[in-house]
Amino acid sequence: MPSLYLIRHGIAEDRENYEDDTQRPLTEEGRKKTKQVAKRLYDLGLRFDLLQTSPLVRAQQTSEIFANIFSECPVQQLSELAPDGSFEDWLKRVAAWLAQHPQPARASLGIIGHEPDLTTWAEMLIWGEAKGVLVLKKAGLIGIVLPEKQHWTSNGILFLSIPPKLLI
């Protein structure tokens, strides 16, 4: 069954210092911690077939850090992963990608995005509705196994929810 890893971008600069929220970069601490998290995940044997990322600067920078460590992994930027992106449109993209994957049951997809969208989407995949109970810290990770059939909403299995402090 395909594995989905929802990754929140690293620590970013304060919102009030940027007129355009889409341009907020990671802080130096955010870069450092994100790199430590990515390196630890790699050392633990995690691999991605594809990283999908939000087009916002902080998510792009997070994806660059992951791409440098997971060097064999391509990165795809998706507008659906920007804040308030379309869950349904993103699911269609995932389905299309899996349909082209040589071994869809063994596929591993990393998603780099924002809160509250990532936990809302995770809850939709697990329970079929947003319950507001999952927490995803910056540079944290949620792992979900998707059923092989494309009836993913409320059929996913949560197998990992880890804050960055447990990986650093």
Secondary structure, DSSP 8 states (H G I E B T S, - for coil): --EEEEEE---B--GGG-SSGGG--B-HHHHHHHHHHHHHHHHTT---SEEEE-SSHHHHHHHHHHHHHSTT--EEE-GGGSTT--HHHHHHHHHHHHHHSSSGGG-EEEEEE-TTHHHHHHHHHHHSS--S-----TT-EEEEE--SSS--TTT-EEEEEE-GGGT-
